[in-house]
């Protein structure tokens, strides 16, 4: 019975550690607001209206 309790405690600790590491990893690779603004400005610049018919 004690071995099962020890195993359960080990599993709970392992789950908590993995949860914390996952949170740190996701936050470290998150896209910042300034990166989003830069990307949206680039997309808006590329979507500028282009006249497909060119006059000679």
Buried (B, 14 or more C-beta within 10 A) or exposed (E): EEEEEEEEEEEEEEEEEEEEEEEEEEEEEEEEEEEEEEEEEEEEEEEEEEEEEEEE
